[in-house]
């Protein structure tokens, strides 16, 4: 009976130790990552949206960030699962049950009992390869999460610049629409006194109608840009009443340089490297499947004393070894699939590293071109168009120029303002994308 109790105690200790290890792993991993509770984010947009405010809102309320963080937590859970070792199986048995011992030839014997423990032992390094693959996958997910967080913020920043450009375009066209009303009043007066013909008046009215249509398109573009922001930030339709603050980046500063020697440390490239490492360990795991695992069993049997005084209690032990027979397959399919997955991950890594360098060169060229174009628009094109339009308005009121010259001057002003707002947005968006592309993880 003492030995039987010892077996019970040993089993209980083993089970408790295993459960405690799992709980410790789960609690350790769950402390490092925080959920985004979208239900706690208000849907009411503020009256003024500035860039710092929407980026702060995105860190706590972005649905895309919430999805990326949940994906990472799944990778953490996979690593915890992979590091777990097989639990032992405890079996309690009873046989030779005698419900009426006094009527049996066995006398007072009621039941025989047994206690058995079976433990699967993995061979060939399977546990190590599985844990290494999951750890590399978790690290890849961690790198990708950091990069994805910055990418989501850059995407929201670019959506803000799109909205800001559309808002500026809508404002500029509204100013021209109001100015056109005054021009039309002057044109009607000149028509009544016979200073211009009906055809000239019709030309002015046609140009004003085109401007009004462009203004309506600008309003639609602004509503679309605000809807994109609302979707990315979890706001409701109340964002339509919000005004975007003029938070354009400075266009006359020196552009950041590309750290060519550190670009391999960028988050997305580090994620690709670790995915390849995870695939390599998964391939080693698949290769190790051809080495059979064994199951070791230990059993204790207890046969109580019978009615005969010559017979006493008998205790016996039994040891078992179970080995699977690979008579139909040796996991060749799993090995072939893991091999293909490894080469695919490796090729994706190499292609990603090469594409990153090529893309950087293009982004740098595009950013420089956008900066030069914006500087020309702001220093030459827009001021010149403003001066020409003002002079043309004054000259037309005095009868010094014809209607075609006035229409051409106002059309040039409209195009210059539209180009300025679009070029500002292009420069701001390319600058955000370039900063993301050159940002590396310092260790």
C-alpha positions in Angstrom: 0.0 0.0 0.0 2.9 2.4 0.6 4.2 1.8 -2.8 0.8 2.4 -4.3 0.4 5.6 -2.5 3.9 6.7 -3.7 2.8 6.0 -7.3 -0.3 8.1 -6.9 1.7 10.9 -5.3 4.3 10.8 -8.1 1.6 11.0 -10.8 -0.1 13.9 -9.1 3.2 15.8 -8.8 4.0 15.2 -12.5 0.5 16.4 -13.6 0.6 19.5 -11.4 4.1 20.4 -12.6 3.1 20.1 -16.2 0.0 22.2 -15.7 2.0 24.8 -13.8 4.5 25.1 -16.6 1.8 25.7 -19.2 0.2 28.3 -17.0 3.5 30.1 -16.5 4.1 30.2 -20.3 0.7 31.5 -21.0 0.8 34.2 -18.3 4.3 35.3 -19.4 3.3 35.8 -23.1 0.0 37.5 -22.3 1.5 40.2 -20.3 3.6 41.7 -23.2 0.7 42.5 -25.6 -2.3 44.7 -25.2 -5.6 44.4 -27.1 -7.2 47.3 -28.9 -10.7 47.5 -27.6 -12.6 49.2 -30.5 -15.7 49.4 -28.4 -14.2 52.0 -26.1 -13.3 54.3 -29.0 -15.7 57.2 -29.5 -17.2 57.6 -32.9 -17.6 61.3 -32.7 -15.0 63.2 -34.6 -13.6 66.5 -33.2 -14.2 69.8 -34.9 -10.6 70.1 -36.0 -8.4 67.1 -37.0 -4.7 67.6 -36.8 -2.0 65.2 -37.8 -0.7 64.4 -34.3 -4.2 63.9 -33.1 -5.2 61.3 -35.7 -1.9 59.4 -35.3 -2.6 59.2 -31.6 -6.1 58.1 -32.3 -4.8 55.4 -34.7 -2.6 53.8 -32.1 -5.6 53.1 -29.9 -8.5 52.8 -32.3 -7.3 51.7 -35.7 -9.1 48.5 -36.8 -6.1 47.6 -39.0 -3.7 47.8 -36.0 -6.1 45.7 -33.9 -6.1 43.0 -36.6 -2.3 43.0 -36.8 -1.9 42.7 -33.0 -4.3 39.9 -32.8 -2.3 38.1 -35.6 0.8 38.5 -33.5 -0.9 37.1 -30.4 -1.8 34.0 -32.5 1.9 33.6 -33.3 2.7 33.9 -29.6 0.2 31.2 -28.8 1.6 29.0 -31.5 5.0 29.3 -29.9 3.6 28.4 -26.4 1.9 25.3 -28.0 5.1 24.3 -29.8 7.2 24.4 -26.6 4.8 22.1 -24.7 5.9 18.6 -24.2 3.5 15.6 -24.4 1.7 15.0 -21.1 1.8 11.6 -19.5 -1.3 9.4 -19.5 -2.6 8.0 -16.2 -4.7 4.9 -16.3 -6.5 3.4 -13.3 -7.9 -0.1 -13.7 -9.9 -2.7 -11.8 -10.6 -6.3 -12.7 -11.7 -9.6 -11.2 -14.5 -7.8 -9.5 -16.3 -10.1 -7.0 -19.5 -8.5 -5.7 -20.2 -11.5 -3.4 -16.8 -12.5 -1.9 -18.2 -15.0 0.7 -19.9 -17.0 -2.0 -16.7 -17.3 -4.1 -13.9 -19.7 -4.0 -11.6 -16.7 -3.8 -12.9 -16.0 -0.3 -12.7 -12.4 0.8 -11.0 -11.1 -2.4 -13.2 -8.3 -3.9 -11.2 -6.7 -6.7 -7.8 -6.5 -8.3 -6.5 -3.0 -9.2 -3.7 -1.5 -11.3 -2.1 1.9 -11.9 -0.4 2.7 -15.2 1.5 5.7 -16.5 2.4 6.1 -20.3 4.7 8.7 -21.5 5.4 9.6 -25.2 9.1 10.3 -25.8 9.9 12.3 -29.0 13.1 11.3 -30.7 15.2 12.8 -33.5 15.1 16.3 -32.1 11.4 16.9 -33.0 10.7 18.9 -29.9 13.7 21.2 -30.6 12.9 21.8 -34.2 9.2 22.5 -33.5 10.1 24.9 -30.7 12.8 26.7 -32.9 10.4 27.0 -35.8 7.6 28.5 -33.6 10.1 30.9 -31.9 11.4 32.1 -35.3 7.8 32.5 -36.5 7.0 34.5 -33.4 10.0 36.7 -33.9 9.1 37.3 -37.6 5.6 38.2 -36.4 7.0 40.7 -33.9 9.2 42.4 -36.5 6.3 42.5 -39.0 4.0 43.9 -36.3 6.4 46.8 -35.6 6.7 47.5 -39.4 3.0 47.1 -39.9 2.2 49.6 -37.1 4.4 52.2 -38.8 2.9 51.3 -42.2 -0.6 51.7 -40.9 0.3 55.1 -39.5 1.9 56.2 -42.7 -1.2 55.1 -44.6 -3.4 57.1 -42.3 -1.0 60.1 -42.6 -1.2 59.8 -46.4 -5.0 59.7 -46.2 -4.9 62.8 -44.1 -2.7 64.6 -46.8 -5.2 63.4 -49.5 -8.0 65.0 -47.5 -6.0 68.1 -46.8 -5.2 68.5 -50.5 -8.9 68.0 -51.4 -9.9 70.5 -48.7 -7.5 73.1 -50.1 -8.6 72.5 -53.6 -12.3 72.8 -52.6 -11.5 76.1 -50.8 -9.6 77.5 -53.7 -12.4 76.7 -56.1 -14.9 78.1 -53.8 -13.0 81.4 -53.8 -12.9 81.4 -57.6 -16.6 80.7 -57.7 -17.3 83.7 -55.5 -15.0 85.8 -57.7 -16.8 84.6 -60.8 -20.0 86.0 -59.4 -18.5 89.5 -59.4 -17.0 88.9 -62.9 -20.4 87.8 -64.2 -22.0 90.9 -62.8 -19.5 93.2 -64.5 -19.9 91.2 -67.8 -23.7 91.7 -67.7 -23.3 95.4 -67.1 -20.9 95.7 -70.1 -23.3 93.6 -72.2 -26.2 95.9 -71.4 -24.2 99.0 -72.4 -23.1 97.3 -75.6 -19.4 97.0 -74.6 -19.4 93.2 -75.2 -21.4 90.9 -77.4 -23.7 88.1 -76.5 -21.1 85.6 -77.6 -18.5 87.0 -75.1 -21.1 86.9 -72.3 -21.9 83.3 -73.2 -18.2 82.4 -73.1 -17.9 83.9 -69.6 -20.9 82.0 -68.4 -19.6 78.7 -69.9 -16.3 79.1 -68.1 -18.1 79.9 -64.9 -20.2 76.8 -65.3 -17.1 74.7 -65.8 -15.6 76.1 -62.6 -18.8 75.3 -60.7 -18.6 71.7 -61.9 -15.0 71.5 -60.8 -16.0 72.8 -57.4 -18.7 70.1 -57.1 -16.1 67.4 -58.0 -13.7 68.9 -55.4 -16.5 68.6 -52.7 -17.0 65.0 -53.7 -13.3 64.3 -53.5 -13.1 65.9 -50.0 -16.1 63.8 -48.8 -14.4 60.6 -50.1 -11.1 61.5 -48.4 -12.9 62.1 -45.1 -14.7 58.8 -45.5 -11.4 57.0 -45.8 -10.1 58.7 -42.7 -13.3 57.8 -40.8 -12.9 54.2 -41.8 -9.2 54.1 -40.8 -9.8 55.8 -37.4 -13.2 54.4 -36.5 -15.1 57.7 -36.7 -18.7 58.0 -37.9 -20.2 60.4 -40.5 -19.7 63.3 -38.1 -16.2 63.6 -39.7 -17.9 65.5 -42.5 -18.3 68.5 -40.2 -14.6 68.3 -39.2 -11.9 70.6 -40.6 -8.5 69.3 -41.3 -5.7 71.4 -39.8 -3.0 72.7 -42.3 -0.2 70.4 -41.1 1.8 70.3 -44.3 5.5 69.1 -43.9 8.2 71.7 -44.7 9.1 71.5 -48.3 12.4 73.4 -48.3 14.3 71.3 -45.9 17.1 68.8 -46.7 15.7 65.3 -47.4 16.8 62.4 -45.2 19.6 60.1 -46.5 19.3 56.4 -47.1 21.2 54.2 -44.6 22.3 51.7 -47.2 24.4 49.8 -44.8 21.5 49.3 -42.3 18.6 48.8 -44.6 18.7 45.0 -44.1 17.6 45.7 -40.5 14.3 47.1 -41.6 11.3 45.4 -39.9 9.8 43.8 -42.9 13.1 42.4 -44.1 13.9 41.0 -40.7 10.4 39.3 -40.7 11.3 37.6 -44.0 14.6 36.4 -42.6 12.9 34.8 -39.6 10.2 33.3 -41.7 12.9 31.6 -43.7 14.5 30.4 -40.4 11.1 29.1 -39.3 10.6 27.2 -42.6 14.1 25.7 -42.3 13.3 24.3 -38.8 10.0 23.1 -40.0 11.9 21.2 -42.8 14.2 19.6 -40.2 11.1 18.7 -38.2 9.5 17.0 -41.2 12.7 15.1 -41.9 12.8 13.9 -38.3 9.4 12.4 -38.6 10.9 9.3 -40.2 12.5 8.6 -36.8 9.7 6.8 -34.8 8.8 8.1 -31.3 8.4 5.6 -28.5 5.9 5.3 -25.7 7.1 4.0 -22.4 4.6 2.6 -19.9 4.9 1.6 -16.3 2.2 -0.4 -14.6 1.7 -1.4 -11.0 -0.7 -4.3 -10.2 -2.2 -5.0 -6.8 -3.9 -8.4 -6.1 -5.4 -8.4 -2.5 -5.2 -11.3 -0.1 -7.7 -14.2 -0.6 -9.5 -16.2 2.0 -6.7 -18.8 2.2 -4.1 -18.2 4.9 -1.5 -19.7 2.6 -2.0 -17.0 0.1 -1.1 -13.4 0.7 -1.3 -10.0 -1.2 0.6 -10.1 -4.5 2.0 -6.9 -6.1 3.5 -7.0 -9.6 5.0 -4.5 -12.0 5.0 -4.2 -15.8 7.1 -2.1 -18.2 5.9 -1.6 -21.8 7.6 -0.1 -24.9 5.4 0.9 -27.9 6.9 1.8 -31.3 5.0 2.7 -34.4 5.6 0.6 -37.5 6.3 2.6 -40.7 4.9 -0.1 -43.0 2.7 2.2 -45.2 4.6 5.5 -45.3 7.5 7.3 -43.6 6.0 10.8 -43.9 7.5 11.4 -47.3 4.7 13.8 -48.2 5.2 16.0 -45.1 9.0 16.1 -46.0 8.3 17.1 -49.6 5.9 19.9 -48.5 8.3 21.2 -45.9 11.1 21.3 -48.4 9.0 23.3 -50.9 7.8 25.7 -48.1 11.5 26.3 -47.2 12.5 27.2 -50.7 9.5 29.4 -51.2 10.3 31.3 -48.0 13.9 31.6 -49.0 13.1 32.9 -52.5 10.6 35.4 -51.0 13.3 36.7 -48.7 15.8 37.2 -51.5 13.2 38.8 -53.8 12.1 41.1 -50.9 15.6 42.2 -50.2 16.3 43.0 -53.8 13.0 44.7 -54.4 13.5 46.9 -51.3 16.8 48.3 -52.7 15.3 49.0 -56.1 12.2 50.5 -54.6 14.3 52.8 -52.4 16.1 54.3 -55.4 12.8 55.0 -57.1 11.3 56.5 -54.0 14.3 58.8 -53.5 14.0 60.0 -57.1 10.3 60.5 -56.8 10.6 62.5 -53.6 13.3 64.7 -55.0 11.2 65.4 -58.1 8.1 66.2 -56.0 10.1 68.6 -53.9 11.5 70.4 -56.9 8.1 70.6 -58.5 6.5 71.9 -55.3 9.2 74.6 -54.9 8.6 75.8 -58.5 4.9 75.9 -58.0 5.0 77.8 -54.8 7.7 80.3 -55.8 6.9 80.8 -59.6 3.7 79.3 -60.9 1.2 80.2 -58.2 2.4 83.8 -57.5 2.6 84.4 -61.3 -0.9 83.1 -61.9 -2.3 85.2 -59.0 -0.8 88.4 -60.4 -2.0 87.7 -63.9 -5.5 86.9 -62.7 -5.7 90.1 -60.6 -4.4 92.2 -63.4 -6.8 90.7 -65.9 -9.8 91.3 -63.6 -8.8 95.0 -63.3 -8.1 95.4 -67.0 -11.4 93.7 -67.9 -13.3 96.0 -65.7 -11.7 99.0 -67.4 -12.3 97.5 -70.8 -8.6 97.2 -71.6 -8.7 93.4 -72.5 -11.1 91.1 -74.2 -13.2 88.3 -72.7 -10.9 85.6 -74.0 -7.9 87.1 -72.2 -9.9 87.2 -69.0 -11.1 83.6 -69.3 -7.5 82.4 -70.1 -6.1 84.3 -67.0 -8.8 82.9 -64.7 -8.3 79.4 -66.1 -4.6 79.6 -65.5 -5.2 80.7 -61.9 -7.6 77.8 -61.4 -5.1 75.3 -62.8 -2.2 76.8 -60.7 -4.1 76.5 -57.5 -5.2 72.9 -58.3 -1.7 72.0 -59.1 -0.4 73.5 -55.9 -2.7 71.6 -53.7 -2.1 68.3 -55.6 1.7 68.8 -55.6 1.7 69.5 -51.8 -0.2 66.3 -51.2 2.2 64.3 -53.6 5.3 65.6 -51.8 3.9 65.0 -48.3 2.8 61.4 -49.2 6.1 60.6 -50.9 8.0 62.0 -47.9 6.0 59.8 -45.5 6.5 56.7 -47.6 10.3 57.4 -47.9 10.7 57.8 -44.2 9.0 54.4 -43.7 11.2 52.8 -46.2 14.5 54.0 -44.6 13.4 53.4 -41.0 15.4 50.5 -39.5 15.3 48.8 -36.2 18.3 49.8 -34.1 19.6 47.1 -31.8 
